[in-house]
Amino acid sequence: MKKEKKIVKRCIGACLAILFLGGMWQARQASFLRGTKIQRTGTPTLFIPGYMGNRVSFGGMIFRLDHYGLGTKTMIIHVSADGKIHFNQKASLKSKNPLIQVLFENNRNEQVEAVQLGKVLIELKRKYNVPRVNLVGHSSGGNIVYDYLINKTSKKSQAPQVIKFVNIATTFPGLKESGKKLDPELSILNIAGNIWGQKTDGGIPLNKDLYLEKIVKPYVKDYRAKVIKGSPLTAYHSMLHENGEVDREIAMFLFERSD
């Protein structure tokens, strides 16, 4: 009986500790997002996950941006392995700063996903008359977006213009001259992680992420970089899209005030 009581007490203690840490985490997120001043835009932002990405990948960020009034979760777009596109609309695309989650069934092939992303954008313009979009990619999701941006095709004119691109924790090997193919009206925010000053997010070396500047800066309207410093809980590769500071940087870049 005494042994069972000890086990129960330990379980209760562990649960209380988890609740306490969870509360502290939520308070930290709120400290970054509460009171952040942005402007209302009608430009949808599409979130592209990385390798084997799913609903969880950007689900938390979209929820927080919606919860703190920085954007509105308006749609989930599912792309099947054979490229069929399904739009699951949650709210009007005329809502404040529309947020759209894109989910690929074939989520392990960047080249295929880049082509499918192009088809998604064409359908978004055709079906919903969307003239401009922002794109946010994490890890290989950034490669998917970039592959689409530098792919010159005649059908590009049928898609919305990409005016802002947020890259989170990505490298771009072998693309030194590719920046010349980018739209000169494009603005880019590049976010990298630096755990405890070790110049890495635990997956991507800092210098390889920041090398994007040399590739794109001469050819785009605006290039900015933000290094997130901290522990593995905040700056690790897969924790960057769970970080309130990252949420804030993205919101301020995409929906920045002109005053």
VODOKE-783591 format. One record per residue: residue number from 0; residue in three letters; x, y, z of N, C-alpha, C, O, CB in turn. Coordinates in steps of 0.1 Angstrom, whole numbers. Last residue first. Glycine has a CB too. Layout:
% VODOKE-783591
  num  residuo     nu     nv     nw    cau    cav    caw     cu     cv     cw     ou     ov     ow    cbu    cbv    cbw
  NUM      ALA      X      Y      Z      X      Y      Z      X      Y      Z      X      Y      Z      X      Y      Z
...
//
This chain:
% VODOKE-783591
  num  residuo     nu     nv     nw    cau    cav    caw     cu     cv     cw     ou     ov     ow    cbu    cbv    cbw
  258      ASP     32    534   -401     34    546   -392     45    544   -382     48    554   -375     21    549   -385
  257      SER     29    510   -413     36    520   -421     38    533   -413     46    542   -417     28    524   -433
  256      ARG     34    478   -398     28    491   -398     36    501   -406     48    501   -406     25    496   -384
  255      GLU     36    446   -413     42    457   -406     34    470   -408     28    472   -418     56    459   -411
  254      PHE     30    419   -417     19    429   -415     24    442   -409     17    447   -401      8    422   -407
  253      LEU     54    405   -420     43    404   -430     33    415   -430     28    419   -440     37    390   -428
  252      PHE     69    414   -398     75    415   -412     63    414   -422     63    422   -432     85    403   -415
  251      MET     54    409   -377     58    422   -379     63    424   -393     62    435   -399     68    426   -368
  250      ALA     51    381   -379     39    390   -380     43    404   -383     36    411   -391     31    389   -367
  249      ILE     77    372   -376     70    370   -388     58    379   -390     56    385   -401     66    355   -388
  248      GLU     82    381   -349     91    386   -360     84    384   -374     84    393   -382    104    379   -361
  247      ARG     63    366   -335     63    381   -336     70    386   -347     66    395   -354     68    386   -322
  246      ASP     71    339   -340     58    344   -344     58    359   -345     53    364   -355     47    339   -333
  245      VAL     96    341   -327     96    339   -341     82    343   -347     81    350   -357     98    324   -345
  244      GLU     87    344   -301     96    354   -307     96    353   -322     95    363   -329    110    353   -301
  243      GLY     74    320   -296     66    332   -297     74    344   -303     68    352   -310     61    336   -284
  242      ASN     81    290   -313     87    301   -305     79    314   -307     77    319   -319    101    303   -309
  241      GLU     77    270   -330     69    269   -318     73    281   -308     69    281   -297     71    256   -310
  240      HIS     95    271   -350     81    274   -353     72    272   -342     60    274   -343     77    265   -365
  239      LEU    118    262   -336    117    276   -340    103    280   -344     98    291   -342    126    278   -352
  238      MET    120    236   -330    113    244   -320    111    259   -325    104    266   -318    120    244   -307
  237      SER    136    224   -348    121    221   -349    113    228   -338    101    227   -338    119    206   -347
  236      HIS    161    236   -341    156    235   -354    141    234   -355    134    241   -361    163    224   -362
  235      TYR    161    255   -310    164    242   -318    156    242   -331    146    249   -332    160    230   -309
  234      ALA    155    277   -295    163    279   -308    166    266   -315    172    267   -326    176    286   -304
  233      THR    141    268   -273    136    280   -280    143    281   -294    137    287   -303    138    292   -273
  232      LEU    151    246   -261    137    248   -261    132    259   -269    120    259   -273    133    250   -246
  231      PRO    179    249   -263    172    240   -273    157    241   -273    150    238   -282    176    226   -270
  230      SER    181    285   -257    183    271   -254    177    262   -265    171    267   -274    178    268   -240
  229      GLY    192    312   -279    185    306   -268    189    292   -265    199    287   -271    171    307   -269
  228      LYS    184    335   -306    194    329   -296    186    323   -284    176    329   -280    204    340   -292
  227      ILE    177    338   -338    170    335   -326    180    328   -317    185    317   -319    158    327   -328
  226      VAL    184    363   -361    190    351   -354    183    350   -341    184    359   -333    205    352   -353
  225      LYS    171    374   -391    169    374   -376    175    361   -370    170    351   -374    154    376   -373
  224      ALA    175    395   -419    178    383   -412    176    385   -397    179    395   -392    193    378   -415
  223      ARG    161    407   -450    164    409   -436    167    395   -430    163    385   -435    152    415   -428
  222      TYR    159    425   -480    163    412   -473    167    416   -459    174    425   -456    176    406   -481
  221      ASP    139    437   -506    143    438   -492    148    425   -487    141    415   -490    131    444   -484
  220      LYS    138    433   -534    135    446   -529    140    448   -515    145    459   -511    120    448   -529
  219      VAL    166    414   -548    153    415   -543    151    429   -537    160    437   -534    150    405   -532
  218      TYR    192    411   -556    182    409   -566    168    412   -561    158    411   -569    183    396   -572
  217      PRO    212    411   -537    213    420   -548    201    421   -557    200    430   -565    225    417   -556
  216      LYS    203    389   -519    202    404   -515    203    413   -527    196    423   -528    212    407   -505
  215      VAL    206    362   -525    194    369   -529    194    384   -528    188    392   -535    182    364   -521
  214      ILE    231    351   -518    223    346   -530    213    355   -535    211    357   -547    217    332   -527
  213      LYS    238    363   -495    247    364   -507    240    360   -519    243    365   -530    260    356   -505
  212      GLU    217    354   -478    219    368   -481    227    370   -493    224    379   -502    226    375   -469
  211      LEU    221    327   -474    210    331   -483    212    346   -487    208    350   -498    197    329   -476
  210      TYR    238    323   -453    244    324   -467    234    329   -477    237    333   -488    250    311   -471
  209      LEU    225    317   -430    227    331   -434    233    333   -447    234    345   -452    235    338   -423
  208      ASP    227    289   -431    214    295   -432    216    309   -437    209    314   -446    207    294   -418
  207      LYS    255    285   -428    248    280   -440    234    286   -442    230    288   -453    247    265   -440
  206      ASN    260    297   -403    266    303   -415    259    298   -428    258    305   -438    281    300   -416
  205      LEU    246    279   -386    242    293   -387    247    299   -400    240    306   -407    246    301   -375
  204      PRO    237    246   -396    247    256   -392    243    270   -395    238    272   -405    261    252   -398
  203      ILE    209    229   -386    214    237   -397    225    246   -391    222    254   -382    203    245   -403
  202      GLY    206    215   -362    204    208   -375    210    215   -386    216    209   -395    189    205   -377
  201      GLY    211    231   -341    211    217   -338    209    208   -351    210    196   -350    200    213   -328
  200      ASP    214    255   -351    201    253   -344    200    238   -341    189    233   -337    190    257   -353
  199      THR    246    271   -344    238    261   -350    225    260   -343    224    263   -332    245    247   -350
  198      LYS    264    285   -328    263    288   -342    256    276   -350    261    273   -361    277    291   -348
  197      GLN    264    284   -301    272    273   -308    271    274   -323    276    266   -330    267    259   -304
  196      GLY    250    300   -284    262    305   -290    270    295   -298    281    298   -301    270    312   -280
  195      TRP    227    285   -276    238    287   -266    251    292   -273    262    289   -268    241    275   -258
  194      ILE    218    280   -309    217    274   -295    229    277   -287    240    273   -290    214    259   -296
  193      ASN    203    298   -331    217    298   -325    216    293   -311    213    301   -302    224    311   -327
  192      GLY    184    298   -361    186    295   -347    200    294   -343    208    289   -351    178    283   -343
  191      ALA    170    322   -384    180    311   -381    180    310   -366    178    319   -358    194    314   -387
  190      ILE    151    336   -410    152    333   -396    161    321   -393    159    310   -399    138    331   -390
  189      ASN    148    361   -433    154    348   -431    157    346   -416    163    355   -410    168    347   -439
  188      LEU    125    376   -454    129    375   -440    135    361   -438    128    351   -440    118    378   -430
  187      ILE    123    395   -484    126    382   -477    130    384   -463    138    393   -460    137    374   -485
  186      SER    102    407   -510    109    409   -498    111    396   -490    102    388   -490    101    419   -489
  185      LEU    102    413   -546    101    403   -535    108    408   -522    119    414   -523    106    390   -538
  184      GLU    106    426   -568     96    432   -559     95    424   -546     87    427   -537     83    435   -565
  183      PRO    121    411   -585    128    422   -578    119    430   -568    123    438   -561    133    432   -589
  182      ASP    118    377   -583    111    389   -586    117    400   -578    119    400   -566     96    387   -582
  181      LEU    148    358   -592    137    362   -583    131    375   -587    136    383   -595    143    364   -569
  180      LYS    169    351   -607    156    347   -612    145    352   -603    133    350   -607    156    332   -613
  179      LYS    192    357   -593    189    365   -604    175    362   -610    169    371   -617    199    363   -615
  178      GLY    195    336   -574    189    349   -570    185    358   -581    175    366   -580    197    356   -561
  177      SER    211    317   -585    197    315   -587    189    328   -583    178    330   -587    191    304   -579
  176      GLU    238    314   -581    234    323   -591    218    324   -593    213    332   -601    240    319   -605
  175      LYS    239    295   -560    246    307   -559    241    318   -569    240    330   -566    261    305   -562
  174      LEU    229    270   -552    220    280   -558    226    294   -558    219    304   -557    207    280   -550
  173      GLY    241    249   -537    242    249   -552    233    259   -559    230    258   -571    238    236   -557
  172      PRO    218    248   -510    231    243   -516    230    244   -531    220    241   -537    233    229   -512
  171      PHE    205    265   -488    202    265   -502    215    261   -510    221    269   -517    197    279   -507
  170      THR    189    257   -457    201    260   -465    197    258   -479    187    252   -483    213    250   -461
  169      THR    168    270   -431    170    263   -443    183    266   -450    189    277   -448    159    266   -453
  168      ALA    152    284   -410    161    273   -408    163    264   -420    159    253   -420    156    265   -396
  167      ILE    126    299   -427    130    295   -413    139    283   -414    135    272   -418    118    292   -404
  166      ASN    117    326   -447    125    313   -446    129    311   -432    135    319   -425    137    313   -456
  165      VAL     91    343   -461     98    340   -448    104    326   -448     97    316   -450     88    342   -436
  164      PHE     84    365   -485     88    351   -483     96    351   -470    106    358   -468     97    346   -494
  163      LYS     61    385   -503     69    383   -491     72    369   -489     63    360   -490     63    390   -478
  162      ILE     48    384   -527     54    397   -523     63    396   -511     72    404   -510     43    407   -521
  161      VAL     40    366   -555     45    364   -541     53    377   -537     63    381   -543     55    352   -540
  160      GLN     10    370   -573     24    375   -571     28    372   -557     21    375   -547     25    390   -575
  159      PRO     -9    341   -582     -7    353   -574      7    357   -574     16    348   -573    -14    353   -560
  158      ALA     -7    327   -615     -7    326   -601     -6    340   -594     -2    350   -601      5    317   -597
  157      GLN     -4    331   -642    -17    327   -637    -18    326   -622    -29    324   -617    -21    314   -644
  156      SER     22    335   -646     14    347   -647     -1    344   -643     -8    353   -640     14    351   -662
  155      LYS     33    310   -645     35    318   -634     25    330   -634     21    335   -623     49    322   -633
  154      LYS     31    296   -669     19    296   -660     21    304   -648     11    306   -641     17    281   -656
  153      SER     56    297   -680     46    306   -685     34    307   -677     26    317   -677     42    302   -700
  152      THR     82    298   -654     73    291   -663     62    301   -668     59    311   -662     66    279   -656
  151      LYS    110    296   -636    103    305   -646     95    296   -655    100    289   -664    114    313   -654
  150      ASN    116    292   -604    111    284   -615    104    293   -625     92    296   -622    103    272   -611
  149      ILE    121    305   -581    131    306   -592    127    299   -604    134    299   -614    144    302   -587
  148      LEU     99    298   -565    101    312   -568    111    314   -580    110    324   -588    107    320   -556
  147      TYR    100    271   -561     89    276   -569     93    290   -574     90    294   -585     77    276   -560
  146      ASP    124    270   -546    123    263   -559    112    268   -568    114    270   -580    122    247   -557
  145      TYR    114    283   -523    125    289   -532    125    283   -546    127    290   -556    138    288   -525
  144      VAL     95    265   -513     91    279   -517    102    284   -527     98    290   -537     90    288   -505
  143      ILE    112    243   -508    100    242   -517     96    255   -522     94    257   -534     89    235   -509
  142      ASN    130    254   -490    135    250   -503    123    248   -513    125    252   -525    142    237   -502
  141      GLY    112    257   -469    119    269   -474    124    266   -488    124    274   -497    130    274   -465
  140      GLY    107    231   -463     96    239   -468    101    252   -474     95    258   -483     86    242   -457
  139      SER    130    222   -451    129    220   -465    117    227   -471    116    228   -484    128    205   -468
  138      SER    125    248   -428    134    237   -432    132    235   -447    134    244   -455    131    224   -424
  137      HIS     94    264   -435    103    259   -425    111    247   -430    106    238   -436     96    255   -412
  136      GLY     81    292   -452     86    278   -452     95    275   -441    104    283   -438     92    276   -466
  135      VAL     55    313   -463     64    310   -451     68    295   -452     59    286   -453     57    313   -438
  134      LEU     45    338   -485     48    324   -483     58    322   -472     68    330   -471     54    317   -496
  133      ASN     18    359   -494     30    357   -487     33    342   -486     23    334   -485     30    364   -474
  132      VAL      2    370   -525      3    361   -514     17    363   -507     26    368   -513      1    346   -518
  131      ARG    -23    385   -547     -9    385   -540     -9    376   -528    -20    374   -522     -5    400   -536
  130      PRO    -48    381   -557    -38    387   -566    -24    386   -560    -14    385   -568    -41    401   -568
  129      VAL    -73    357   -558    -63    362   -549    -51    368   -558    -45    360   -565    -58    351   -540
  128      ASN    -98    345   -566    -94    358   -571    -83    365   -562    -85    377   -559   -106    367   -573
  127      TYR   -105    319   -560   -108    330   -550   -103    344   -554   -104    353   -546   -101    326   -537
  126      LYS    -99    304   -583   -111    301   -575   -115    313   -566   -127    315   -563   -109    288   -567
  125      ARG    -75    315   -593    -86    312   -602    -99    311   -594   -110    316   -598    -84    299   -610
  124      LYS    -58    316   -571    -61    328   -578    -74    326   -587    -83    335   -587    -50    333   -587
  123      LEU    -57    290   -563    -61    300   -553    -65    313   -560    -75    319   -556    -50    302   -543
  122      GLU    -47    278   -586    -61    275   -582    -66    285   -572    -78    289   -573    -62    261   -576
  121      ILE    -21    288   -584    -29    291   -596    -44    288   -593    -52    297   -597    -25    281   -608
  120      LEU    -13    277   -560    -14    291   -562    -22    295   -574    -30    305   -573      0    297   -563
  119      VAL    -13    249   -566    -21    255   -555    -23    270   -557    -34    274   -556    -15    252   -541
  118      LYS      7    249   -586     -7    245   -589    -17    250   -579    -28    255   -582     -9    230   -591
  117      GLY     29    255   -570     26    263   -581     11    261   -585      4    271   -588     35    261   -593
  116      LEU     29    232   -553     27    246   -548     23    255   -559     14    263   -557     40    251   -540
  115      GLN     37    213   -571     23    213   -566     20    226   -560      8    230   -560     22    201   -556
  114      VAL     63    220   -575     54    220   -586     40    221   -582     32    228   -587     56    208   -596
  113      ALA     72    215   -549     74    229   -555     64    230   -567     58    241   -569     88    231   -559
  112      GLU     68    188   -546     60    197   -538     61    212   -543     51    219   -543     64    197   -523
  111      VAL     88    178   -563     73    176   -566     65    186   -558     55    191   -564     70    161   -562
  110      GLN    110    188   -549    108    192   -563     93    190   -567     87    198   -573    117    184   -573
  109      GLU    109    175   -524    108    190   -525    104    194   -539     96    203   -541    121    196   -521
  108      ASN     93    150   -510    100    153   -523     98    168   -526     88    172   -531     93    144   -534
  107      ARG     78    143   -489     92    139   -488     99    142   -501    111    138   -503     93    124   -485
  106      ASN     50    143   -489     57    153   -481     72    150   -480     78    154   -470     51    154   -468
  105      ASN     23    139   -504     37    135   -508     46    145   -501     50    155   -508     38    134   -523
  104      GLU      4    155   -492      4    140   -489     18    134   -492     23    126   -485     -7    133   -496
  103      PHE      9    186   -478     11    178   -489     11    163   -485     18    159   -475     25    181   -496
  102      LEU     -9    214   -468     -5    201   -464     -3    192   -476    -13    190   -484    -15    195   -454
  101      VAL     -9    247   -458     -8    238   -469     -2    225   -465      9    225   -458      1    245   -481
  100      GLN    -29    271   -442    -20    260   -440    -21    250   -452    -31    246   -456    -24    252   -427
   99      ILE    -32    305   -442    -36    293   -449    -25    282   -447    -13    285   -449    -38    296   -464
   98      LEU    -46    335   -429    -36    325   -427    -40    311   -433    -51    307   -430    -32    323   -412
   97      PRO    -53    369   -436    -57    355   -438    -45    345   -437    -34    348   -443    -64    353   -451
   96      ASN    -57    396   -422    -44    388   -424    -47    373   -425    -43    366   -416    -34    391   -413
   95      LYS    -90    395   -415    -78    402   -412    -66    392   -414    -65    382   -407    -78    407   -397
   94      SER   -109    382   -443   -106    384   -429    -93    391   -427    -85    392   -436   -107    371   -421
   93      LYS   -114    375   -468   -114    389   -466   -112    392   -451   -112    404   -447   -127    395   -471
   92      LEU   -116    348   -468   -103    353   -472   -102    368   -471    -92    374   -473   -100    349   -486
   91      SER   -136    337   -441   -135    344   -453   -120    349   -456   -113    352   -447   -144    356   -453
   90      ALA   -128    304   -428   -132    318   -426   -130    325   -440   -124    320   -449   -125    325   -415
   89      LYS   -122    278   -436   -126    280   -423   -132    294   -420   -141    296   -412   -114    278   -413
   88      GLN   -122    256   -464   -123    270   -459   -129    271   -445   -139    265   -442   -131    278   -469
   87      ASN   -102    235   -478   -111    234   -466   -112    248   -460   -103    252   -452   -106    223   -456
   86      PHE    -97    224   -510    -97    236   -502   -107    235   -490   -119    232   -493   -101    249   -510
   85      HIS    -76    201   -525    -88    203   -518    -87    215   -508    -78    216   -500    -92    190   -510
   84      ILE    -62    189   -554    -62    200   -544    -75    201   -538    -85    202   -545    -57    213   -551
   83      LYS    -41    163   -566    -54    169   -565    -55    178   -553    -49    175   -542    -65    157   -563
   82      GLY    -16    150   -568    -17    165   -571    -31    171   -570    -33    182   -574    -12    167   -584
   81      ASP    -13    125   -559    -14    127   -573    -17    141   -577    -20    144   -589    -25    117   -579
   80      ALA    -13    129   -531      0    125   -538     -1    126   -553      9    129   -559      2    110   -534
   79      SER    -32    160   -525    -30    145   -525    -17    142   -533    -11    150   -539    -42    138   -532
   78      VAL    -31    187   -505    -27    183   -518    -24    168   -518    -15    163   -510    -14    191   -523
   77      HIS    -53    208   -488    -47    195   -488    -44    192   -503    -52    194   -512    -57    184   -482
   76      ILE    -53    238   -470    -53    232   -484    -46    219   -484    -34    218   -480    -46    242   -494
   75      ILE    -74    255   -449    -64    244   -449    -65    238   -464    -76    235   -468    -66    232   -438
   74      MET    -81    289   -439    -81    277   -448    -70    267   -446    -59    271   -442    -81    282   -463
   73      THR    -79    309   -420    -90    309   -430    -91    297   -438   -102    294   -443    -88    321   -439
   72      LYS    -70    324   -391    -69    310   -398    -81    309   -407    -93    308   -403    -69    299   -388
   71      THR    -59    356   -391    -71    348   -391    -69    335   -398    -65    335   -410    -83    355   -397
   70      GLY    -37    375   -370    -41    370   -383    -54    361   -381    -59    360   -369    -30    361   -389
   69      LEU    -34    386   -345    -25    390   -355    -28    385   -369    -23    390   -379    -11    386   -351
   68      GLY    -49    377   -323    -54    388   -331    -45    393   -342    -47    404   -347    -59    399   -323
   67      TYR    -41    356   -308    -37    369   -303    -40    380   -313    -35    392   -312    -22    370   -301
   66      HIS    -51    335   -323    -55    337   -309    -52    351   -304    -60    357   -297    -49    326   -300
   65      ASP    -36    336   -347    -51    338   -347    -56    342   -333    -63    351   -332    -58    325   -352
   64      LEU    -11    330   -338    -13    343   -346    -28    346   -346    -32    358   -345     -8    342   -360
   63      ARG    -16    305   -327    -12    316   -318    -14    330   -325    -19    339   -319      3    315   -315
   62      PHE    -23    289   -349    -32    291   -338    -29    303   -330    -38    311   -326    -32    278   -329
   61      ILE      0    291   -364    -12    296   -370    -22    299   -359    -29    309   -358    -18    287   -380
   60      MET     18    277   -347     20    291   -350      7    298   -355      4    309   -352     31    292   -361
   59      GLY      6    252   -346      7    260   -334      9    274   -337      3    283   -331     19    255   -325
   58      GLY      8    243   -373     -5    244   -366     -4    253   -354    -13    261   -352    -10    230   -362
   57      PHE     30    237   -386     27    251   -385     14    253   -377      9    265   -376     26    257   -399
   56      SER     31    208   -378     42    216   -381     40    231   -380     48    238   -372     47    214   -396
   55      VAL      7    195   -376     13    200   -364     24    210   -367     26    219   -359     19    188   -356
   54      ARG      0    186   -402     -8    196   -395     -2    203   -383     -4    214   -380    -22    190   -392
   53      ASN     34    180   -414     20    177   -413     13    189   -406     18    200   -405     18    164   -405
   52      GLY     64    170   -431     56    180   -424     41    176   -424     36    170   -434     58    194   -429
   51      MET     84    156   -443     74    149   -436     65    158   -427     60    154   -417     81    138   -427
   50      TYR    102    186   -444    103    171   -447     93    164   -438     95    165   -425    117    166   -446
   49      GLY     81    214   -437     93    208   -442     91    193   -444     80    188   -446    105    210   -433
   48      PRO     52    234   -447     60    226   -438     72    219   -445     73    219   -457     52    216   -431
   47      ILE     42    266   -455     47    253   -461     56    246   -452     67    251   -449     54    257   -475
   46      PHE     15    287   -454     26    281   -446     29    267   -451     21    259   -453     21    280   -431
   45      LEU      6    317   -469      6    303   -470     18    297   -462     29    302   -464      6    298   -484
   44      THR    -14    345   -463     -1    339   -461     -2    324   -460    -10    319   -453      5    345   -447
   43      PRO    -33    369   -483    -31    356   -476    -17    352   -474     -8    355   -483    -39    346   -483
   42      THR    -39    403   -478    -30    393   -485    -28    380   -477    -24    380   -465    -15    400   -486
   41      GLY    -52    423   -467    -60    413   -473    -52    402   -480    -57    394   -487    -70    419   -482
   40      THR    -42    435   -434    -40    434   -448    -50    423   -454    -55    415   -446    -25    430   -452
   39      ARG    -38    457   -407    -47    447   -413    -44    447   -428    -44    457   -435    -62    450   -411
   38      GLN     -7    459   -390    -18    465   -397    -26    453   -404    -21    442   -405    -13    474   -408
   37      ILE      3    456   -355      5    453   -369     -7    459   -377    -16    464   -370      5    437   -372
   36      LYS     18    453   -324     11    462   -333     14    459   -348     25    460   -352     13    477   -330
   35      THR     15    432   -297     22    435   -309     13    442   -319      2    438   -322     27    421   -316
   34      GLY      0    426   -275      3    440   -277     11    443   -289     14    454   -292     10    445   -265
   33      ARG     13    394   -272      3    403   -267      8    418   -269     19    421   -264      0    400   -252
   32      LEU     37    381   -280     26    384   -290     16    394   -285     10    401   -293     19    371   -293
   31      PHE     55    378   -259     60    382   -273     48    387   -281     50    397   -289     67    371   -280
   30      SER     40    368   -239     48    380   -237     53    386   -250     54    398   -251     59    377   -227
   29      ALA     29    344   -248     20    356   -247     28    369   -246     24    379   -251     11    354   -236
   28      GLN     51    328   -245     46    330   -258     38    343   -258     39    351   -267     38    318   -263
   27      ARG     53    328   -217     64    333   -225     59    337   -239     63    347   -244     76    323   -225
   26      ALA     29    316   -210     32    330   -206     43    336   -214     42    348   -217     35    330   -191
   25      GLN     34    290   -220     23    298   -226     25    313   -222     22    322   -230     10    293   -221
   24      TRP     55    283   -203     57    283   -217     47    292   -224     50    300   -232     57    269   -223
   23      MET     42    283   -178     53    292   -180     56    294   -195     59    305   -200     66    287   -173
   22      GLY     24    262   -183     19    275   -180     30    286   -182     27    296   -188     14    276   -166
   21      GLY     42    240   -185     33    244   -197     28    258   -195     27    266   -205     22    234   -198
   20      LEU     52    240   -160     61    243   -171     53    247   -183     57    256   -190     70    231   -175
   19      PHE     29    232   -146     36    245   -143     45    249   -154     45    261   -158     45    242   -130
   18      LEU     22    208   -158     13    219   -159     20    232   -156     17    242   -163      1    217   -149
   17      ILE     45    193   -150     42    195   -164     33    207   -166     35    215   -175     36    182   -170
   16      ALA     42    194   -123     54    200   -129     52    203   -143     56    213   -148     66    191   -127
   15      LEU     18    179   -120     19    193   -116     30    201   -122     29    212   -125     19    194   -100
   14      CYS     27    154   -129     16    161   -136     16    176   -133     15    185   -141      3    155   -133
   13      ALA     46    148   -109     50    149   -123     40    157   -131     43    166   -140     53    135   -130
   12      GLY     30    146    -87     40    156    -87     45    159   -102     48    170   -105     52    151    -79
   11      ILE     14    125    -94      7    138    -92     18    149    -93     15    159    -99      0    138    -78
   10      CYS     34    105    -95     26    108   -107     19    122   -106     19    130   -116     15     97   -109
    9      ARG     42    105    -68     51    109    -79     44    112    -92     48    122    -99     61     97    -81
    8      LYS     18     96    -56     24    110    -53     34    114    -64     34    126    -67     31    109    -39
    7      VAL     16     70    -67      6     80    -69     11     94    -67      9    103    -75     -7     78    -60
    6      ILE     39     59    -56     38     60    -70     28     70    -74     30     78    -83     34     46    -76
    5      LYS     33     60    -29     45     67    -34     44     69    -49     47     80    -54     57     60    -30
    4      LYS     11     43    -28      9     58    -24     21     66    -30     19     77    -35      8     59     -9
    3      GLU     23     19    -34     13     24    -43     11     39    -40      9     47    -50      0     17    -42
    2      LYS     39     16    -11     45     17    -24     36     23    -34     40     31    -42     50      3    -29
    1      LYS     19     13      9     28     24      9     35     27     -4     36     38     -9     39     22     20
    0      MET      8    -12      0      0      0      0      9     13      0      6     22     -7     -9      0     12
//
